[in-house]
Every structure is written in C-alpha cells, then in structure tokens.
Amino acid sequence: MRPRLEIAKSHIADGHDARMFLIANQTGQLHKDGVRLCSYMPDEPIRTLSKFWVGGCWPGRLQFAMTSQPLMKALADFSPNVVHFHSFSFPGALKQLTQRFKVIVQDHGGLPPRGGWISAFFQEGLSRTKGVIAMNNLRLELWRNYFGPDAPRYLTVESPSYFLPGNREQARLETGIQGQPSFLWSGHLDENKDPVTILKGFHGMQKIESQATLYFAYQRDGLLRKLKSLSHELNLEKKIYFLGHVNHPMMEKFFRSCDFFVLGTNPDPKRPETWEVGGRSLAEALSCGAIPLVADNPSFRWMTDGGRYALLFKPGDAQSMFQTYRQWKQKNQPIEEFRREIASFSQHHRSAQKTAQDLIAFYENLN
C-alpha cells in the first residue's frame, strides 16, 4: 500500500484532492502522511463468510463478486473525477463502480478466468472501464478480450519506489555488507523468482570475481534449505549470507550498500504469464542506484528502459547470467558511474513523483 500512498501524496502536493478507499474487514478512517485512508466492509454474504476465514481475509474464490454499498456512498459524497481501481480480480466491485463513476483499472497480477459464466461476469465488470494500466504489454495481451476496444492502454510502474540514493559508506557501516563486488537479492525464495539460477550464476562469477559476496534478504523461505545445500556443494558458504527478513525501511540502506541487485524470474518460456508483474524490489534497487543484474522478462525490460539501465540475462540460465556480467565488466565502466546514471534515470522516469505526474496526464486525456 505504501507506493500507492506515495502517489496520492504527490497528487495532493500538486494541488489535487486524492483519497484512498479500501474494502477491508473493518470500517474506519485515518490520515497517513496527509492522505485520508477510508476503509469499508463488503456487502453480504461475503461480510459474514469472511468471519470464518483465517485472519479475517476475504475468501479468494469469492472476491470476484465482492461489492460494498458503504464504499459507494462514500465515493458519491467525495464525487471524484476518476476512480483508479487496483486489480483486475474484482469485477463485481468494478461493475458497481462503473455504473456511477469514470474508472480506470490497474493490473496487479493474476490470470483471466478459463471460460464459462465467470468469464462473462469478469468481462461485464472490466469492459466498462475507461482505461487500463499494466507494467508490460504481455499482461495487456493476456487480458485483451475483457476490455472495451476503445479503452486506452497505459504502461507504468506498479509499485514505484520512494527510496533515495544516499551515503554508501555510511550505509555499509550500518548493514555490514562487504565484498568486491557485492550482490544483493531481495524477494521471496520461491520458484517464480528463481534464486537457484542466481546462486549458480554467482558461482560462475568466482572465476573472475574471487572477492565477490552474495546476500539474500527474503520473507518466504520455501527454497532456503535447497539453497543452503547448494551453497555447501559449490563451496560458497563463506561467500553467501542468508539475511532472512529485513525491515522495509532498512532495505533502503541495503540497496545503497550493494553494488549489484540480482533477481531471477520463472524460466518456463511456455508460461510467461507467471513471470514477475510488479518488480517492487527492482524499483527500489533502481532508486538507490544498485545495478540490476536480472532475468530478462517484459516487466524488468520495461522498468530498465529496454535494458539500458540493467544487465539482463536469459531466464533460468546461470551461464547467461555469468556471461552477461563478464561482458559488462569488459567494458571497464566504473561501478559508481553506472550507479549514478541508474539513480538519475529512476528519479526522472520511475519515481513515485514522476509516476503520479504521468497518471494525472493519463486521467486528463480520458474520454
């Protein structure tokens, strides 16, 4: 939610009235950094059913039908020019909203339904939107049959970063990151982000970077045991550090500290729909100037200006990761120089403030 809060703050700073409305498991309002956050309970029967769901979360199989009359009333009182709705997966709410407001909808992952009545229900909700936002054209293509042919499409950052570059030496004192060079991973240790390829590629780099180190910061640890076993087999135990969960504000200092940011993606070319959609950790790395050494997928390519501000390697190919790094190293570009270029690009083209400005222009051009 924090990236969307930053965008709302930028809208307000530019003289617009912006508020965040949520369907949640409780009703209430609060002000966060100058932005009003308003949450409302869903309509029945989901309100009752949610009480029997672990943690009070909405049952995933029912969320597509979710609506909220209290939220509708609050929106009517606010009378917005545009409603920016996040997620393609709530056609019930979209159908309700599009009957009264001008709505644009932004992708946050997920696949279209496979057919039948539920596909028709999705299409009824999504086809009435006035604009569609995603982070790559592949996502728009996957969902193309659900939107009106005249609805404009727009590419933007799903989760723009509010991190900033800073004093690297001070950051390293606080994080303890060492290595020449140092590589940092940030993300879930699961197959979709393919950390196994990253570890194997790092092993190949030892041929030319004997002082290099690799740090893993993560929350979900599904592949942790496999990675530790592999690091032992490859004799990398003194070069690889498993940090575990790092508090989000502290990640800014880790991104400042490292030389390179590394991340994989699902290597199955037959299932590109499972590739990374949002790239939040990549956005944060870019904003701090960390050099991305990441798998080449549509989102990562777009985020890095077609790969101009990254080293892109073939998904699932550790040898490609090593070769991509070696080819860049042979150019003899100083790390600090490339880091400054990356941070400048991010600030001017991928930051929360720039994203907010571009969205306003998109809103103003809607029919």
Buried (B, 14 or more C-beta within 10 A) or exposed (E): EBBBBBBBBBBBEEEEEBBBBEBBBEEEEEEEEEBBBBBBBBBEEBBEEBEEBEEEEBEEEBBBBBBBEBBBEBBEEBEBEBBBBBBBBBBBBBBBBBEEBBBBBBBBBBEBBEEEEBBEBBBBBBBBBBBBBBBBEBBBEBBEEBBBEEBBEBBBBBBBBBBBBBEBEEBBEEBEBEBEBBBBBBBBBBBBBBBBBBBBBBBBBBEEBEEBBBBBBBEEBEBBEEBBEBBEEBEBEEBBBBBEEBEEEBBBBBBBBBBBBBBBBBBBEEEBBBBBBBBBBBBBBBBBBBBBBBBBBBBBBBBBBEBEBBBBBBBBBBEBBBBBBBEBBEEEEEBEEBBEBBBEBBBEBBBBBBBBBBBBEBBEEBE
